[in-house]
Structure formats: structure tokens, C-alpha cells
Amino acid sequence: MIEFYPEIRAVHVAAILLSGAWMALRGGAVLAGWRWPRGTPAWLVAGTIEGTVLTAATMLVTVLPAALFANHWLAVKLGFVALYVVAGYAALVLQSGRGRAAILLAASLAAFMLAWGTARSHHPLGWLAG
């Protein structure tokens, strides 16, 4: 199955970038006062994107050697992903004002970038690893 690594990785990376862009678009629309980001179609698109991310990620973990994850970068990345999802969800669902939504959206997108840096460097320090 390792022979399909380049294709699986390409789908995974594309889905991750789409996920971040979709979160930023929806978050910006919520801050602008629009209602469509909280509608069912927007959630279905998000679920489809996240399902693709998770499927490709599971395939990558299955085909890659375990030694690749020895320095625990994947655990750190998953922590940032959890923060990205929780803060993003809260920004889109909570209706407690634009200020709080803006802070939650910023936290979500910052966690996204930290997860991206950790994944790119394959190091727990992410962007700081050099």
C-alpha cells in the first residue's frame, strides 16, 4: 500500500487546506453577521471535508512506518487539531457576540497553523524546529 503514499498524501494535504479555508470563510461570514455559515449545507460541506481529512490520515498512519512517529510530533499535531476543531466549532455556534467569536476564530486558525507547522516539520516544535 506504500506505493499509494504520494496520492494519499496529496488528498490529505488538499483536504486540510480546504478545511482551513472553509473555516476561515465561515468564520469571516459569521463575524460579518451572515447566517449561512450556521446552516445545514455549510455543516454538511464541513463534515465532508473533515471526513476526507480523517480517512486520508488513517490511511497514512496505516501505510507509514511507526518509526516516523517516534518523536511524538503526531501527538502534538493532534492536540493542535483538537484545539482547531473545538475553538472553530465554538466560534461558529456560540452566539455571544462578535468579539468572542473573533477571539475563538483567531485561536482556531492559530491552532490550524501550529498543526500545519508540526506536520510539515515532523517535529513537536513545529515552525520553531527550523
Residue pairs with C-beta under 8 A, 6 or more apart in sequence:
1 59
1 62
1 63
2 63
2 64
4 59
4 63
5 60
5 63
5 64
8 56
8 59
8 60
8 63
9 56
9 60
11 52
11 56
12 53
12 56
12 57
12 60
15 49
15 52
15 53
15 56
16 53
16 116
18 49
19 46
19 49
19 50
19 53
19 112
20 109
20 112
20 116
22 45
22 46
22 49
23 46
23 84
23 88
23 105
23 108
23 109
23 112
24 105
24 109
25 37
26 37
26 42
26 46
26 92
27 37
27 88
27 91
27 92
27 101
27 105
27 108
27 109
28 105
29 36
29 37
30 37
30 38
30 91
30 92
30 101
30 105
31 98
31 101
31 102
31 105
33 98
36 42
37 92
38 92
38 93
50 85
61 69
61 74
68 122
71 122
71 123
71 124
72 124
73 118
73 119
73 121
73 122
73 123
73 124
75 124
76 118
76 124
76 126
77 115
77 118
77 119
80 111
80 112
80 114
80 115
80 118
81 111
81 115
83 107
83 108
83 111
84 108
84 109
84 111
84 112
84 115
85 108
87 104
87 105
87 107
87 108
87 111
88 104
88 105
88 108
90 104
91 101
91 102
91 104
91 105
91 108
92 101
94 100
94 101
94 104
113 127
114 126
114 127
117 126
117 127
117 128
118 124
118 125
118 126
120 126
121 127
121 129
123 129
